[in-house]
Amino acid sequence: MVSLYDSLMAGTAKILLPDAAEQAACAECPIRHQSVCAMCMPDELETLEQLKYYRHYEAGQTIVWSGDEMNFVGSVVRGVATVSHTLQDGRKQMVGLLLPSDFIGRPGRRLSSYDVTAVTDVTLCCFRRKPFEQLISSTPNVAERLLDMSLDELDAAREWMLILGRKTAREKIASFFTILARRAAAGDGSTPPAEAPAGAITIDLPLTREAMADYLGLTLETVSRQISALKNEGLISLEGKRRVRIPALRRLTAESGGGTEDLPAA
């Protein structure tokens, strides 16, 4: 069991003690059927229970800096984080989003390659890196699931190259909303992203319009203009600044230019 001292030494996050109300038993975890433990048997879940600890990061807080030693790995339980890379001249590019069930850290890799920053309040289910690496070698179900998630991430990265390189501004916005909607629909693990409902669904945007523009390679004005166009055509409706209702997901998917059916958030 990781000590509170070890956890505090690992970073500046608020550490939630094992008896904190926010910590759920593995079998009752909201990301149970999507995370790295999705294929685990009951006895394997018991082992994970003994190893895990929770961390909480406030919106805007850095989870890890590029080049920092990663002495933990973990899954996002709640919240959204961005993955970004900073060039030597200070230019910064967002290269990915981490949503609930996404995995942070790489077993076998000591240093982080990217900056990871909490966009909203984020809760992580963490494992110290060395014990987790030992767990992988002795628990094939964890190793297999981690491989599946890594391959899904690779597919998503390739698909995102298509979105950024070839799709129009309208298709980029529609693709982004479609990806978030399919992830939201699959949130309980009972609906694969490819089988998300074609009807109405409501999503919370994890990014401001400025951040969306950066992520999609657009200007702020273009993002605002395309969102307004989708709204005026009845493809979406806005409920406040960060909440979007999609009346018919199939119609919005058609506007994305294709390629988002099986795509998790990049």
N, C-alpha and C positions, 0 to 999 in steps of 0.2 A: 504494500500500500504506500503510495507516495506521501511523503510528509509535507506538512504545510510549509516548512522551511524550504524544502526543495522546490515547491511550487512558487514561492515568493522569489526565490533566487532566479527562477526561469524567466521572469519578466515582470512587468508593472501591472498586470491584470489584477482585477479583484478576484480572489480565490474563493470559490464557494465550497464550504466544508461538506463532507460526505452526507451529513444529516440535513443539509439545506433543503428548503421546500422545493427549490427549482430542480433538484436532481431527481430524475425518474429512474426506476428500476429498468434494466435493459429490456425486459419483456414488455414494458408499458411505454417505452420511449416513443415520441412522435415520429422519429426517423427510423424506427426499428427495421422496416421492410425495404429501406432504400440505402442505408448506410453500409459501412464496411462489415458490419455484423449481420447483414441480412440473411446469410446462409447458415448462421451458427445454430448448433443444436443446444438444448437446455444446459447441458453440462459445460459447453463452451461459453455460454452467456454467463454462467456463474464465475468462470475464470476472468472474463472481462469485467464483471462487477468488482472483483477484488483489485483490479489494476487501474480502473478509470478514476478520474477526478474532473471536476467542472471548473471552467474559467469563464469569467464574464468580462466583456470589454464594452465600454461606452462608445456611442456613436462618435466617430472622428478619431478614435484611439488607434494607434498602430499596434497590430498584433505581432508582426515581425518585420524587421528591416532586411533588405537585400544584403547578403554577406554575413548576417548574424548566424550564430550557431543555433541550430534547431534541436533542442534537447527534448522536444515533445512532438507528437503527431496527434491528429484528432479529427473529429467530424463536427461540422456546424449543426447544432441542434436548433437554434433559433437565430434569426437575423440574417443580414447580408453583408458580405465583405468584398472589397475590390482587390484585384491582383494587378500590380503595375510595375513598370520598369523605368528607371531613370538613367538617361544617358550622361556621359561625362560632362557635357556642357549644361546640364541642368534640365534639359527637356524631359518631360515625363509622359508616358503613354500607358493608359489602362489597357491591359491585355486579357482580362477575364473577370468574371463574377463568381463568388462562392455563395451558394444558396443552401438552405437546410438539406442535410445529408451529404454535401460535398466534403471532400477530404482535404486536410491541410497537412503539408509535410511529406517528405519522401523517405521511406525506410531505406537505409543504406546510404543516404546523403546527409552529410553533417551540416552543411551550410545552406541557407535559403538563397534561392536565385532571384526572388522577387520581393517587393514590398507588399505586405498584406495589411489592409486598413479596414476597420469596421465602418460601414456606412450607416447602419442602424446599431442599436444595442445588440451585441452578439454573445451567444452562449456556446461554448465549445465543450465537447466531451473528449477529454485528452488522455493520452497514454504517454509515459516516458518512452523516448525513442528506442533505447536499448532493450528494455523488456518487451516492447512491441515487436521488435525484430526477432527476438527469440520466440515470441508467440507465433509469428508467421511460419517459422520453420517447423513448429509442432502442431499447427492447426491448419490443415489444408483448406478448410472452408473459408477461413479468413484470407488466406493467400489467393484462393481462386476468385473470391469476391473483389479483392483489391486489384487483381489483374483485369477483371471485367470492367471495373470503374476506370482503370487507366486506359483501356482500349476505347471506352466511351468518350473519355476526355480527348483522346487523339482524334476520333471521328468528329467531335465537336469543333476542335481546332481547325481541321481541314474544311469543314462546312463553313466555319466563320470566315475563313479566307475567301471563300466564294461570296459570302454576303458583303464583305468589305470591298472586295476587288471588282465585282461585276454587277451588283444589284443597284437599282436606282434608290434615291433617297426615300421614296415612298415605300419601296419594297424592304428597305432596311428597317424602317420604323415598324412596318407590319410584321416583319420577321421577329424583331425584338419582342413585340407584344405577344406574338404567337408562342414563342419559346417560353416566356414567363407564364402564359396561360396553361400550357401543357405541363409545366413543372408544378404549378399550383394544383391542377387537376389530379396529378399523381402523388400529391402530398401524403396521402394515407397509405401509399404502397399498394393499393388495390387496383389502380388504373395505370397501366403502362403509358408513357408519354404518347406513343403512337395511337392509343385508343382513347385519348382524351375526348370528352363529349364535344359534339359539333355545335351545341347550343350555347346558351348564355353562360358567361363566367365573369367574375369580377376579380381583378388583380390589384395589388398595391405596387406601385412603381418603386423600385429600390434606389433609383437614381434621380437626381434633379435633371432638368432639361439641359443644363450646362454639361453635366457629367455624361448624359446620353449622347450629346453632340461629340464629346471627346471619344467616347467608346465606339461610336458608329462612324467616326471620320467625317462628321458633318459640322456645319456651323449652327449656332444656337438659333439663328433666324430660320434656317431650313427645317430644323426639328420642330419648332413652333408652328411653322407654316404647314408642314405635313400632318402634324397632329390635328390642327384645325380642319384640314381637308378631310381627314378620316372621320372626324366628328360631324362635319357638315353633311357627309354622305351617309351618316347613320351606321357606320362600321364600328364606331366606339362612342361612348358617352363618358364625360368626365364628372366625377363626384369629388369635388375638391381638387387640390393641386396634385395629389399623388395617388389618386384612386381612379381606376379605369374600368368601366363595364363594357364587356364585349357581348353584344346581343346575339351574334351568331359566329362562333369561332370558325366555322367552315368558310364563311364569306371572307373573314379577315385572312385566313390561311391562303385563300386564292389570290389575295392581293400581295402576298409575300413573295410570289414568284417561285414557290416550291422550295423543297430542301429542308423544311423545318419539322417534318412529321416525326422524326425520331431523334431530334436534336435536343440534347440537354443544354442548359445555359452555358455559354463558353466561359 
